[in-house]
Amino acid sequence: MVEMVFYSIGVDKPIEPWEPLPPLPEIPRGALVVMEGRAPIWRYGMAFHKLHGSPAGAIAVFDPRLGAVVIASHRPQWHEGQVIDVDPPR
């Protein structure tokens, strides 16, 4: 079983692009990282770029209506556009 890690980048007030992202969680090699939280689209782009150099095997974005939608993968068990039924931790 490959691990799933949540990376919360959500904010509760307006922010500016120069404000830093939260530190990356510990990511085991090959894990699926699910980005989640209410945030501007540019913050998601910055987080995706930050995750690009991580040991993640795949990256997904959480959509409350669908679940985790895979947006990039280097693992055969996940493919772009795949929807995974999960809820982020609260």
PDB file of N, CA, C and O in Angstrom:
ATOM      1  N   MET A   1       0.847  -1.191   0.000  1.00  0.00           N
ATOM      2  CA  MET A   1       0.000   0.000   0.000  1.00  0.00           C
ATOM      3  C   MET A   1       0.888   1.249   0.000  1.00  0.00           C
ATOM      4  O   MET A   1       1.741   1.407   0.874  1.00  0.00           O
ATOM      5  N   VAL A   2       0.692   2.108  -0.951  1.00  0.00           N
ATOM      6  CA  VAL A   2       1.453   3.354  -1.038  1.00  0.00           C
ATOM      7  C   VAL A   2       0.777   4.400  -0.164  1.00  0.00           C
ATOM      8  O   VAL A   2      -0.450   4.477  -0.101  1.00  0.00           O
ATOM      9  N   GLU A   3       1.580   5.191   0.499  1.00  0.00           N
ATOM     10  CA  GLU A   3       1.049   6.191   1.423  1.00  0.00           C
ATOM     11  C   GLU A   3       0.424   7.384   0.712  1.00  0.00           C
ATOM     12  O   GLU A   3       0.778   7.720  -0.419  1.00  0.00           O
ATOM     13  N   MET A   4      -0.518   8.013   1.413  1.00  0.00           N
ATOM     14  CA  MET A   4      -1.139   9.244   0.958  1.00  0.00           C
ATOM     15  C   MET A   4      -0.837  10.317   2.006  1.00  0.00           C
ATOM     16  O   MET A   4      -1.019  10.104   3.205  1.00  0.00           O
ATOM     17  N   VAL A   5      -0.373  11.470   1.530  1.00  0.00           N
ATOM     18  CA  VAL A   5      -0.001  12.576   2.411  1.00  0.00           C
ATOM     19  C   VAL A   5      -0.808  13.801   1.997  1.00  0.00           C
ATOM     20  O   VAL A   5      -0.912  14.100   0.807  1.00  0.00           O
ATOM     21  N   PHE A   6      -1.374  14.505   2.960  1.00  0.00           N
ATOM     22  CA  PHE A   6      -2.097  15.737   2.663  1.00  0.00           C
ATOM     23  C   PHE A   6      -1.193  16.937   2.905  1.00  0.00           C
ATOM     24  O   PHE A   6      -0.454  16.989   3.889  1.00  0.00           O
ATOM     25  N   TYR A   7      -1.266  17.900   1.989  1.00  0.00           N
ATOM     26  CA  TYR A   7      -0.505  19.150   2.096  1.00  0.00           C
ATOM     27  C   TYR A   7      -1.516  20.286   2.063  1.00  0.00           C
ATOM     28  O   TYR A   7      -2.041  20.628   1.004  1.00  0.00           O
ATOM     29  N   SER A   8      -1.786  20.868   3.224  1.00  0.00           N
ATOM     30  CA  SER A   8      -2.780  21.934   3.334  1.00  0.00           C
ATOM     31  C   SER A   8      -2.128  23.287   3.052  1.00  0.00           C
ATOM     32  O   SER A   8      -1.194  23.696   3.742  1.00  0.00           O
ATOM     33  N   ILE A   9      -2.633  23.973   2.028  1.00  0.00           N
ATOM     34  CA  ILE A   9      -2.109  25.295   1.674  1.00  0.00           C
ATOM     35  C   ILE A   9      -3.186  26.369   1.837  1.00  0.00           C
ATOM     36  O   ILE A   9      -2.996  27.508   1.413  1.00  0.00           O
ATOM     37  N   GLY A  10      -4.303  26.010   2.446  1.00  0.00           N
ATOM     38  CA  GLY A  10      -5.423  26.923   2.595  1.00  0.00           C
ATOM     39  C   GLY A  10      -5.111  28.124   3.462  1.00  0.00           C
ATOM     40  O   GLY A  10      -4.231  28.089   4.323  1.00  0.00           O
ATOM     41  N   VAL A  11      -5.854  29.184   3.212  1.00  0.00           N
ATOM     42  CA  VAL A  11      -5.720  30.422   3.976  1.00  0.00           C
ATOM     43  C   VAL A  11      -7.104  30.854   4.451  1.00  0.00           C
ATOM     44  O   VAL A  11      -8.120  30.494   3.856  1.00  0.00           O
ATOM     45  N   ASP A  12      -7.127  31.639   5.540  1.00  0.00           N
ATOM     46  CA  ASP A  12      -8.420  32.103   6.060  1.00  0.00           C
ATOM     47  C   ASP A  12      -8.586  33.609   5.953  1.00  0.00           C
ATOM     48  O   ASP A  12      -9.530  34.183   6.496  1.00  0.00           O
ATOM     49  N   LYS A  13      -7.647  34.250   5.238  1.00  0.00           N
ATOM     50  CA  LYS A  13      -7.739  35.697   5.005  1.00  0.00           C
ATOM     51  C   LYS A  13      -7.020  35.994   3.688  1.00  0.00           C
ATOM     52  O   LYS A  13      -6.242  35.168   3.211  1.00  0.00           O
ATOM     53  N   PRO A  14      -7.271  37.154   3.101  1.00  0.00           N
ATOM     54  CA  PRO A  14      -6.556  37.491   1.864  1.00  0.00           C
ATOM     55  C   PRO A  14      -5.037  37.483   2.098  1.00  0.00           C
ATOM     56  O   PRO A  14      -4.551  37.900   3.150  1.00  0.00           O
ATOM     57  N   ILE A  15      -4.314  37.003   1.099  1.00  0.00           N
ATOM     58  CA  ILE A  15      -2.857  36.945   1.196  1.00  0.00           C
ATOM     59  C   ILE A  15      -2.242  37.544  -0.064  1.00  0.00           C
ATOM     60  O   ILE A  15      -2.929  37.797  -1.054  1.00  0.00           O
ATOM     61  N   GLU A  16      -0.955  37.762  -0.003  1.00  0.00           N
ATOM     62  CA  GLU A  16      -0.200  38.286  -1.133  1.00  0.00           C
ATOM     63  C   GLU A  16       0.724  37.189  -1.667  1.00  0.00           C
ATOM     64  O   GLU A  16       1.094  36.278  -0.926  1.00  0.00           O
ATOM     65  N   PRO A  17       1.099  37.269  -2.944  1.00  0.00           N
ATOM     66  CA  PRO A  17       1.931  36.210  -3.532  1.00  0.00           C
ATOM     67  C   PRO A  17       3.283  36.006  -2.858  1.00  0.00           C
ATOM     68  O   PRO A  17       3.846  34.915  -2.956  1.00  0.00           O
ATOM     69  N   TRP A  18       3.821  37.006  -2.183  1.00  0.00           N
ATOM     70  CA  TRP A  18       5.140  36.838  -1.560  1.00  0.00           C
ATOM     71  C   TRP A  18       5.070  36.129  -0.207  1.00  0.00           C
ATOM     72  O   TRP A  18       6.104  35.799   0.374  1.00  0.00           O
ATOM     73  N   GLU A  19       3.857  35.893   0.298  1.00  0.00           N
ATOM     74  CA  GLU A  19       3.737  35.181   1.573  1.00  0.00           C
ATOM     75  C   GLU A  19       4.079  33.704   1.358  1.00  0.00           C
ATOM     76  O   GLU A  19       3.612  33.092   0.398  1.00  0.00           O
ATOM     77  N   PRO A  20       4.891  33.136   2.248  1.00  0.00           N
ATOM     78  CA  PRO A  20       5.393  31.774   2.009  1.00  0.00           C
ATOM     79  C   PRO A  20       4.335  30.694   2.144  1.00  0.00           C
ATOM     80  O   PRO A  20       3.343  30.841   2.858  1.00  0.00           O
ATOM     81  N   LEU A  21       4.580  29.616   1.440  1.00  0.00           N
ATOM     82  CA  LEU A  21       3.772  28.414   1.589  1.00  0.00           C
ATOM     83  C   LEU A  21       4.133  27.733   2.900  1.00  0.00           C
ATOM     84  O   LEU A  21       5.220  27.951   3.435  1.00  0.00           O
ATOM     85  N   PRO A  22       3.234  26.913   3.419  1.00  0.00           N
ATOM     86  CA  PRO A  22       3.608  26.117   4.584  1.00  0.00           C
ATOM     87  C   PRO A  22       4.747  25.161   4.191  1.00  0.00           C
ATOM     88  O   PRO A  22       4.883  24.813   3.017  1.00  0.00           O
ATOM     89  N   PRO A  23       5.555  24.740   5.155  1.00  0.00           N
ATOM     90  CA  PRO A  23       6.595  23.761   4.827  1.00  0.00           C
ATOM     91  C   PRO A  23       5.959  22.468   4.323  1.00  0.00           C
ATOM     92  O   PRO A  23       4.845  22.117   4.711  1.00  0.00           O
ATOM     93  N   LEU A  24       6.674  21.775   3.465  1.00  0.00           N
ATOM     94  CA  LEU A  24       6.177  20.488   2.980  1.00  0.00           C
ATOM     95  C   LEU A  24       6.091  19.499   4.136  1.00  0.00           C
ATOM     96  O   LEU A  24       6.938  19.511   5.029  1.00  0.00           O
ATOM     97  N   PRO A  25       5.067  18.640   4.122  1.00  0.00           N
ATOM     98  CA  PRO A  25       5.024  17.578   5.126  1.00  0.00           C
ATOM     99  C   PRO A  25       6.100  16.541   4.787  1.00  0.00           C
ATOM    100  O   PRO A  25       6.711  16.606   3.721  1.00  0.00           O
ATOM    101  N   GLU A  26       6.325  15.612   5.670  1.00  0.00           N
ATOM    102  CA  GLU A  26       7.224  14.504   5.362  1.00  0.00           C
ATOM    103  C   GLU A  26       6.565  13.666   4.265  1.00  0.00           C
ATOM    104  O   GLU A  26       5.420  13.237   4.405  1.00  0.00           O
ATOM    105  N   ILE A  27       7.296  13.439   3.176  1.00  0.00           N
ATOM    106  CA  ILE A  27       6.744  12.723   2.024  1.00  0.00           C
ATOM    107  C   ILE A  27       7.582  11.477   1.767  1.00  0.00           C
ATOM    108  O   ILE A  27       8.719  11.580   1.308  1.00  0.00           O
ATOM    109  N   PRO A  28       7.028  10.298   2.060  1.00  0.00           N
ATOM    110  CA  PRO A  28       7.748   9.073   1.746  1.00  0.00           C
ATOM    111  C   PRO A  28       7.897   8.921   0.223  1.00  0.00           C
ATOM    112  O   PRO A  28       7.019   9.332  -0.535  1.00  0.00           O
ATOM    113  N   ARG A  29       9.007   8.331  -0.211  1.00  0.00           N
ATOM    114  CA  ARG A  29       9.240   8.145  -1.643  1.00  0.00           C
ATOM    115  C   ARG A  29       8.079   7.389  -2.273  1.00  0.00           C
ATOM    116  O   ARG A  29       7.685   6.324  -1.799  1.00  0.00           O
ATOM    117  N   GLY A  30       7.537   7.958  -3.350  1.00  0.00           N
ATOM    118  CA  GLY A  30       6.454   7.332  -4.092  1.00  0.00           C
ATOM    119  C   GLY A  30       5.059   7.630  -3.587  1.00  0.00           C
ATOM    120  O   GLY A  30       4.085   7.153  -4.171  1.00  0.00           O
ATOM    121  N   ALA A  31       4.929   8.404  -2.518  1.00  0.00           N
ATOM    122  CA  ALA A  31       3.615   8.687  -1.935  1.00  0.00           C
ATOM    123  C   ALA A  31       2.765   9.553  -2.863  1.00  0.00           C
ATOM    124  O   ALA A  31       3.283  10.286  -3.706  1.00  0.00           O
ATOM    125  N   LEU A  32       1.456   9.450  -2.686  1.00  0.00           N
ATOM    126  CA  LEU A  32       0.509  10.344  -3.342  1.00  0.00           C
ATOM    127  C   LEU A  32       0.336  11.548  -2.422  1.00  0.00           C
ATOM    128  O   LEU A  32      -0.051  11.391  -1.264  1.00  0.00           O
ATOM    129  N   VAL A  33       0.620  12.747  -2.925  1.00  0.00           N
ATOM    130  CA  VAL A  33       0.436  13.965  -2.143  1.00  0.00           C
ATOM    131  C   VAL A  33      -0.838  14.650  -2.636  1.00  0.00           C
ATOM    132  O   VAL A  33      -0.991  14.921  -3.827  1.00  0.00           O
ATOM    133  N   VAL A  34      -1.744  14.923  -1.707  1.00  0.00           N
ATOM    134  CA  VAL A  34      -3.003  15.591  -2.026  1.00  0.00           C
ATOM    135  C   VAL A  34      -2.927  17.014  -1.473  1.00  0.00           C
ATOM    136  O   VAL A  34      -2.883  17.215  -0.259  1.00  0.00           O
ATOM    137  N   MET A  35      -2.912  18.003  -2.380  1.00  0.00           N
ATOM    138  CA  MET A  35      -2.950  19.407  -1.953  1.00  0.00           C
ATOM    139  C   MET A  35      -4.399  19.762  -1.654  1.00  0.00           C
ATOM    140  O   MET A  35      -5.310  19.370  -2.383  1.00  0.00           O
ATOM    141  N   GLU A  36      -4.599  20.508  -0.574  1.00  0.00           N
ATOM    142  CA  GLU A  36      -5.973  20.889  -0.238  1.00  0.00           C
ATOM    143  C   GLU A  36      -5.994  22.203   0.507  1.00  0.00           C
ATOM    144  O   GLU A  36      -4.978  22.662   1.030  1.00  0.00           O
ATOM    145  N   GLY A  37      -7.177  22.804   0.547  1.00  0.00           N
ATOM    146  CA  GLY A  37      -7.388  24.055   1.262  1.00  0.00           C
ATOM    147  C   GLY A  37      -7.859  25.152   0.324  1.00  0.00           C
ATOM    148  O   GLY A  37      -7.559  25.151  -0.870  1.00  0.00           O
ATOM    149  N   ARG A  38      -8.598  26.080   0.891  1.00  0.00           N
ATOM    150  CA  ARG A  38      -9.100  27.208   0.114  1.00  0.00           C
ATOM    151  C   ARG A  38      -7.972  28.219  -0.060  1.00  0.00           C
ATOM    152  O   ARG A  38      -7.453  28.767   0.912  1.00  0.00           O
ATOM    153  N   ALA A  39      -7.601  28.455  -1.328  1.00  0.00           N
ATOM    154  CA  ALA A  39      -6.469  29.341  -1.622  1.00  0.00           C
ATOM    155  C   ALA A  39      -6.563  29.818  -3.071  1.00  0.00           C
ATOM    156  O   ALA A  39      -7.218  29.179  -3.895  1.00  0.00           O
ATOM    157  N   PRO A  40      -5.914  30.933  -3.381  1.00  0.00           N
ATOM    158  CA  PRO A  40      -5.897  31.412  -4.769  1.00  0.00           C
ATOM    159  C   PRO A  40      -5.203  30.395  -5.683  1.00  0.00           C
ATOM    160  O   PRO A  40      -4.347  29.626  -5.247  1.00  0.00           O
ATOM    161  N   ILE A  41      -5.589  30.414  -6.943  1.00  0.00           N
ATOM    162  CA  ILE A  41      -5.028  29.462  -7.905  1.00  0.00           C
ATOM    163  C   ILE A  41      -3.513  29.615  -8.015  1.00  0.00           C
ATOM    164  O   ILE A  41      -2.811  28.621  -8.203  1.00  0.00           O
ATOM    165  N   TRP A  42      -2.994  30.841  -7.901  1.00  0.00           N
ATOM    166  CA  TRP A  42      -1.541  31.012  -8.002  1.00  0.00           C
ATOM    167  C   TRP A  42      -0.824  30.332  -6.848  1.00  0.00           C
ATOM    168  O   TRP A  42       0.317  29.897  -7.003  1.00  0.00           O
ATOM    169  N   ARG A  43      -1.474  30.233  -5.692  1.00  0.00           N
ATOM    170  CA  ARG A  43      -0.857  29.533  -4.560  1.00  0.00           C
ATOM    171  C   ARG A  43      -0.764  28.036  -4.848  1.00  0.00           C
ATOM    172  O   ARG A  43       0.211  27.387  -4.471  1.00  0.00           O
ATOM    173  N   TYR A  44      -1.777  27.494  -5.515  1.00  0.00           N
ATOM    174  CA  TYR A  44      -1.725  26.087  -5.925  1.00  0.00           C
ATOM    175  C   TYR A  44      -0.601  25.852  -6.920  1.00  0.00           C
ATOM    176  O   TYR A  44       0.091  24.837  -6.853  1.00  0.00           O
ATOM    177  N   GLY A  45      -0.417  26.797  -7.850  1.00  0.00           N
ATOM    178  CA  GLY A  45       0.683  26.680  -8.808  1.00  0.00           C
ATOM    179  C   GLY A  45       2.030  26.682  -8.113  1.00  0.00           C
ATOM    180  O   GLY A  45       2.910  25.894  -8.460  1.00  0.00           O
ATOM    181  N   MET A  46       2.198  27.560  -7.135  1.00  0.00           N
ATOM    182  CA  MET A  46       3.452  27.621  -6.374  1.00  0.00           C
ATOM    183  C   MET A  46       3.675  26.319  -5.600  1.00  0.00           C
ATOM    184  O   MET A  46       4.796  25.812  -5.545  1.00  0.00           O
ATOM    185  N   ALA A  47       2.613  25.781  -5.007  1.00  0.00           N
ATOM    186  CA  ALA A  47       2.736  24.532  -4.253  1.00  0.00           C
ATOM    187  C   ALA A  47       3.083  23.375  -5.182  1.00  0.00           C
ATOM    188  O   ALA A  47       3.906  22.527  -4.838  1.00  0.00           O
ATOM    189  N   PHE A  48       2.462  23.337  -6.354  1.00  0.00           N
ATOM    190  CA  PHE A  48       2.771  22.281  -7.322  1.00  0.00           C
ATOM    191  C   PHE A  48       4.248  22.351  -7.706  1.00  0.00           C
ATOM    192  O   PHE A  48       4.919  21.321  -7.781  1.00  0.00           O
ATOM    193  N   HIS A  49       4.748  23.542  -7.946  1.00  0.00           N
ATOM    194  CA  HIS A  49       6.160  23.709  -8.293  1.00  0.00           C
ATOM    195  C   HIS A  49       7.059  23.232  -7.153  1.00  0.00           C
ATOM    196  O   HIS A  49       8.072  22.574  -7.390  1.00  0.00           O
ATOM    197  N   LYS A  50       6.689  23.564  -5.927  1.00  0.00           N
ATOM    198  CA  LYS A  50       7.473  23.146  -4.758  1.00  0.00           C
ATOM    199  C   LYS A  50       7.477  21.621  -4.628  1.00  0.00           C
ATOM    200  O   LYS A  50       8.491  21.032  -4.252  1.00  0.00           O
ATOM    201  N   LEU A  51       6.357  20.987  -4.934  1.00  0.00           N
ATOM    202  CA  LEU A  51       6.254  19.528  -4.832  1.00  0.00           C
ATOM    203  C   LEU A  51       6.991  18.808  -5.957  1.00  0.00           C
ATOM    204  O   LEU A  51       7.322  17.630  -5.830  1.00  0.00           O
ATOM    205  N   HIS A  52       7.247  19.508  -7.048  1.00  0.00           N
ATOM    206  CA  HIS A  52       7.879  18.867  -8.212  1.00  0.00           C
ATOM    207  C   HIS A  52       9.210  18.209  -7.852  1.00  0.00           C
ATOM    208  O   HIS A  52       9.533  17.150  -8.390  1.00  0.00           O
ATOM    209  N   GLY A  53       9.974  18.805  -6.968  1.00  0.00           N
ATOM    210  CA  GLY A  53      11.264  18.249  -6.582  1.00  0.00           C
ATOM    211  C   GLY A  53      11.198  17.316  -5.383  1.00  0.00           C
ATOM    212  O   GLY A  53      12.236  16.906  -4.863  1.00  0.00           O
ATOM    213  N   SER A  54      10.009  16.978  -4.942  1.00  0.00           N
ATOM    214  CA  SER A  54       9.855  16.129  -3.760  1.00  0.00           C
ATOM    215  C   SER A  54       9.892  14.649  -4.154  1.00  0.00           C
ATOM    216  O   SER A  54       9.891  14.324  -5.341  1.00  0.00           O
ATOM    217  N   PRO A  55       9.925  13.755  -3.164  1.00  0.00           N
ATOM    218  CA  PRO A  55       9.900  12.322  -3.477  1.00  0.00           C
ATOM    219  C   PRO A  55       8.508  11.777  -3.807  1.00  0.00           C
ATOM    220  O   PRO A  55       8.336  10.563  -3.907  1.00  0.00           O
ATOM    221  N   ALA A  56       7.513  12.653  -3.977  1.00  0.00           N
ATOM    222  CA  ALA A  56       6.152  12.205  -4.294  1.00  0.00           C
ATOM    223  C   ALA A  56       6.120  11.417  -5.600  1.00  0.00           C
ATOM    224  O   ALA A  56       6.825  11.745  -6.554  1.00  0.00           O
ATOM    225  N   GLY A  57       5.300  10.384  -5.630  1.00  0.00           N
ATOM    226  CA  GLY A  57       5.108   9.605  -6.849  1.00  0.00           C
ATOM    227  C   GLY A  57       3.968  10.149  -7.681  1.00  0.00           C
ATOM    228  O   GLY A  57       3.908   9.911  -8.888  1.00  0.00           O
ATOM    229  N   ALA A  58       3.057  10.880  -7.046  1.00  0.00           N
ATOM    230  CA  ALA A  58       1.927  11.488  -7.747  1.00  0.00           C
ATOM    231  C   ALA A  58       1.411  12.641  -6.906  1.00  0.00           C
ATOM    232  O   ALA A  58       1.599  12.685  -5.690  1.00  0.00           O
ATOM    233  N   ILE A  59       0.753  13.579  -7.588  1.00  0.00           N
ATOM    234  CA  ILE A  59       0.190  14.751  -6.924  1.00  0.00           C
ATOM    235  C   ILE A  59      -1.267  14.883  -7.342  1.00  0.00           C
ATOM    236  O   ILE A  59      -1.612  14.738  -8.515  1.00  0.00           O
ATOM    237  N   ALA A  60      -2.114  15.161  -6.357  1.00  0.00           N
ATOM    238  CA  ALA A  60      -3.536  15.361  -6.619  1.00  0.00           C
ATOM    239  C   ALA A  60      -3.981  16.649  -5.940  1.00  0.00           C
ATOM    240  O   ALA A  60      -3.321  17.152  -5.031  1.00  0.00           O
ATOM    241  N   VAL A  61      -5.103  17.165  -6.396  1.00  0.00           N
ATOM    242  CA  VAL A  61      -5.721  18.351  -5.812  1.00  0.00           C
ATOM    243  C   VAL A  61      -7.090  17.931  -5.287  1.00  0.00           C
ATOM    244  O   VAL A  61      -7.857  17.271  -5.989  1.00  0.00           O
ATOM    245  N   PHE A  62      -7.391  18.315  -4.053  1.00  0.00           N
ATOM    246  CA  PHE A  62      -8.673  17.946  -3.466  1.00  0.00           C
ATOM    247  C   PHE A  62      -9.767  18.890  -3.938  1.00  0.00           C
ATOM    248  O   PHE A  62      -9.631  20.111  -3.857  1.00  0.00           O
ATOM    249  N   ASP A  63     -10.853  18.310  -4.433  1.00  0.00           N
ATOM    250  CA  ASP A  63     -12.059  19.039  -4.818  1.00  0.00           C
ATOM    251  C   ASP A  63     -13.178  18.510  -3.923  1.00  0.00           C
ATOM    252  O   ASP A  63     -13.474  17.316  -3.960  1.00  0.00           O
ATOM    253  N   PRO A  64     -13.809  19.376  -3.117  1.00  0.00           N
ATOM    254  CA  PRO A  64     -14.820  18.880  -2.179  1.00  0.00           C
ATOM    255  C   PRO A  64     -16.000  18.169  -2.844  1.00  0.00           C
ATOM    256  O   PRO A  64     -16.666  17.357  -2.202  1.00  0.00           O
ATOM    257  N   ARG A  65     -16.265  18.455  -4.102  1.00  0.00           N
ATOM    258  CA  ARG A  65     -17.379  17.800  -4.799  1.00  0.00           C
ATOM    259  C   ARG A  65     -16.992  16.437  -5.371  1.00  0.00           C
ATOM    260  O   ARG A  65     -17.854  15.580  -5.567  1.00  0.00           O
ATOM    261  N   LEU A  66     -15.700  16.232  -5.639  1.00  0.00           N
ATOM    262  CA  LEU A  66     -15.260  15.011  -6.315  1.00  0.00           C
ATOM    263  C   LEU A  66     -14.401  14.100  -5.461  1.00  0.00           C
ATOM    264  O   LEU A  66     -14.604  12.887  -5.435  1.00  0.00           O
ATOM    265  N   GLY A  67     -13.447  14.683  -4.768  1.00  0.00           N
ATOM    266  CA  GLY A  67     -12.412  13.924  -4.063  1.00  0.00           C
ATOM    267  C   GLY A  67     -11.064  14.430  -4.542  1.00  0.00           C
ATOM    268  O   GLY A  67     -10.957  15.574  -4.984  1.00  0.00           O
ATOM    269  N   ALA A  68     -10.041  13.605  -4.462  1.00  0.00           N
ATOM    270  CA  ALA A  68      -8.704  13.984  -4.899  1.00  0.00           C
ATOM    271  C   ALA A  68      -8.567  13.679  -6.400  1.00  0.00           C
ATOM    272  O   ALA A  68      -8.752  12.541  -6.832  1.00  0.00           O
ATOM    273  N   VAL A  69      -8.243  14.705  -7.177  1.00  0.00           N
ATOM    274  CA  VAL A  69      -8.083  14.551  -8.625  1.00  0.00           C
ATOM    275  C   VAL A  69      -6.589  14.557  -8.933  1.00  0.00           C
ATOM    276  O   VAL A  69      -5.903  15.543  -8.665  1.00  0.00           O
ATOM    277  N   VAL A  70      -6.086  13.466  -9.490  1.00  0.00           N
ATOM    278  CA  VAL A  70      -4.661  13.345  -9.807  1.00  0.00           C
ATOM    279  C   VAL A  70      -4.323  14.298 -10.947  1.00  0.00           C
ATOM    280  O   VAL A  70      -4.980  14.294 -11.988  1.00  0.00           O
ATOM    281  N   ILE A  71      -3.285  15.120 -10.738  1.00  0.00           N
ATOM    282  CA  ILE A  71      -2.876  16.079 -11.767  1.00  0.00           C
ATOM    283  C   ILE A  71      -1.505  15.759 -12.354  1.00  0.00           C
ATOM    284  O   ILE A  71      -1.147  16.283 -13.409  1.00  0.00           O
ATOM    285  N   ALA A  72      -0.738  14.906 -11.685  1.00  0.00           N
ATOM    286  CA  ALA A  72       0.580  14.492 -12.194  1.00  0.00           C
ATOM    287  C   ALA A  72       0.932  13.163 -11.546  1.00  0.00           C
ATOM    288  O   ALA A  72       0.671  12.953 -10.362  1.00  0.00           O
ATOM    289  N   SER A  73       1.526  12.264 -12.326  1.00  0.00           N
ATOM    290  CA  SER A  73       1.872  10.963 -11.771  1.00  0.00           C
ATOM    291  C   SER A  73       3.072  10.349 -12.479  1.00  0.00           C
ATOM    292  O   SER A  73       3.240  10.472 -13.692  1.00  0.00           O
ATOM    293  N   HIS A  74       3.894   9.689 -11.684  1.00  0.00           N
ATOM    294  CA  HIS A  74       4.991   8.870 -12.190  1.00  0.00           C
ATOM    295  C   HIS A  74       4.835   7.438 -11.680  1.00  0.00           C
ATOM    296  O   HIS A  74       5.796   6.669 -11.680  1.00  0.00           O
ATOM    297  N   ARG A  75       3.641   7.088 -11.250  1.00  0.00           N
ATOM    298  CA  ARG A  75       3.356   5.770 -10.700  1.00  0.00           C
ATOM    299  C   ARG A  75       2.250   5.116 -11.515  1.00  0.00           C
ATOM    300  O   ARG A  75       1.294   5.787 -11.902  1.00  0.00           O
ATOM    301  N   PRO A  76       2.361   3.816 -11.783  1.00  0.00           N
ATOM    302  CA  PRO A  76       1.341   3.154 -12.618  1.00  0.00           C
ATOM    303  C   PRO A  76      -0.041   3.060 -11.984  1.00  0.00           C
ATOM    304  O   PRO A  76      -1.032   2.926 -12.701  1.00  0.00           O
ATOM    305  N   GLN A  77      -0.132   3.126 -10.656  1.00  0.00           N
ATOM    306  CA  GLN A  77      -1.447   2.992 -10.025  1.00  0.00           C
ATOM    307  C   GLN A  77      -2.294   4.259 -10.090  1.00  0.00           C
ATOM    308  O   GLN A  77      -3.484   4.220  -9.780  1.00  0.00           O
ATOM    309  N   TRP A  78      -1.697   5.384 -10.487  1.00  0.00           N
ATOM    310  CA  TRP A  78      -2.443   6.627 -10.622  1.00  0.00           C
ATOM    311  C   TRP A  78      -2.218   7.213 -12.004  1.00  0.00           C
ATOM    312  O   TRP A  78      -1.136   7.089 -12.577  1.00  0.00           O
ATOM    313  N   HIS A  79      -3.255   7.853 -12.534  1.00  0.00           N
ATOM    314  CA  HIS A  79      -3.127   8.529 -13.830  1.00  0.00           C
ATOM    315  C   HIS A  79      -3.829   9.886 -13.762  1.00  0.00           C
ATOM    316  O   HIS A  79      -4.765  10.082 -12.986  1.00  0.00           O
ATOM    317  N   GLU A  80      -3.354  10.815 -14.592  1.00  0.00           N
ATOM    318  CA  GLU A  80      -3.931  12.155 -14.625  1.00  0.00           C
ATOM    319  C   GLU A  80      -5.431  12.068 -14.886  1.00  0.00           C
ATOM    320  O   GLU A  80      -5.877  11.356 -15.785  1.00  0.00           O
ATOM    321  N   GLY A  81      -6.195  12.798 -14.092  1.00  0.00           N
ATOM    322  CA  GLY A  81      -7.648  12.798 -14.220  1.00  0.00           C
ATOM    323  C   GLY A  81      -8.342  11.765 -13.343  1.00  0.00           C
ATOM    324  O   GLY A  81      -9.565  11.797 -13.203  1.00  0.00           O
ATOM    325  N   GLN A  82      -7.593  10.863 -12.759  1.00  0.00           N
ATOM    326  CA  GLN A  82      -8.185   9.861 -11.872  1.00  0.00           C
ATOM    327  C   GLN A  82      -8.725  10.550 -10.620  1.00  0.00           C
ATOM    328  O   GLN A  82      -8.073  11.438 -10.071  1.00  0.00           O
ATOM    329  N   VAL A  83      -9.907  10.148 -10.170  1.00  0.00           N
ATOM    330  CA  VAL A  83     -10.519  10.700  -8.969  1.00  0.00           C
ATOM    331  C   VAL A  83     -10.450   9.651  -7.872  1.00  0.00           C
ATOM    332  O   VAL A  83     -10.870   8.510  -8.066  1.00  0.00           O
ATOM    333  N   ILE A  84      -9.921  10.036  -6.724  1.00  0.00           N
ATOM    334  CA  ILE A  84      -9.765   9.141  -5.591  1.00  0.00           C
ATOM    335  C   ILE A  84     -10.684   9.629  -4.485  1.00  0.00           C
ATOM    336  O   ILE A  84     -10.642  10.798  -4.101  1.00  0.00           O
ATOM    337  N   ASP A  85     -11.510   8.732  -3.975  1.00  0.00           N
ATOM    338  CA  ASP A  85     -12.503   9.076  -2.958  1.00  0.00           C
ATOM    339  C   ASP A  85     -11.834   9.176  -1.583  1.00  0.00           C
ATOM    340  O   ASP A  85     -11.633   8.167  -0.907  1.00  0.00           O
ATOM    341  N   VAL A  86     -11.494  10.400  -1.182  1.00  0.00           N
ATOM    342  CA  VAL A  86     -10.869  10.640   0.125  1.00  0.00           C
ATOM    343  C   VAL A  86     -11.423  11.936   0.701  1.00  0.00           C
ATOM    344  O   VAL A  86     -11.978  12.770  -0.015  1.00  0.00           O
ATOM    345  N   ASP A  87     -11.261  12.080   1.993  1.00  0.00           N
ATOM    346  CA  ASP A  87     -11.573  13.344   2.672  1.00  0.00           C
ATOM    347  C   ASP A  87     -10.313  13.773   3.395  1.00  0.00           C
ATOM    348  O   ASP A  87      -9.664  12.952   4.042  1.00  0.00           O
ATOM    349  N   PRO A  88      -9.949  15.060   3.297  1.00  0.00           N
ATOM    350  CA  PRO A  88      -8.757  15.512   4.024  1.00  0.00           C
ATOM    351  C   PRO A  88      -9.002  15.498   5.528  1.00  0.00           C
ATOM    352  O   PRO A  88     -10.138  15.622   5.985  1.00  0.00           O
ATOM    353  N   PRO A  89      -7.934  15.346   6.284  1.00  0.00           N
ATOM    354  CA  PRO A  89      -8.095  15.386   7.746  1.00  0.00           C
ATOM    355  C   PRO A  89      -8.539  16.784   8.188  1.00  0.00           C
ATOM    356  O   PRO A  89      -8.183  17.780   7.558  1.00  0.00           O
ATOM    357  N   ARG A  90      -9.291  16.850   9.237  1.00  0.00           N
ATOM    358  CA  ARG A  90      -9.774  18.147   9.750  1.00  0.00           C
ATOM    359  C   ARG A  90      -9.111  18.479  11.038  1.00  0.00           C
ATOM    360  O   ARG A  90      -9.387  19.527  11.622  1.00  0.00           O
TER     361      ARG A  90
END
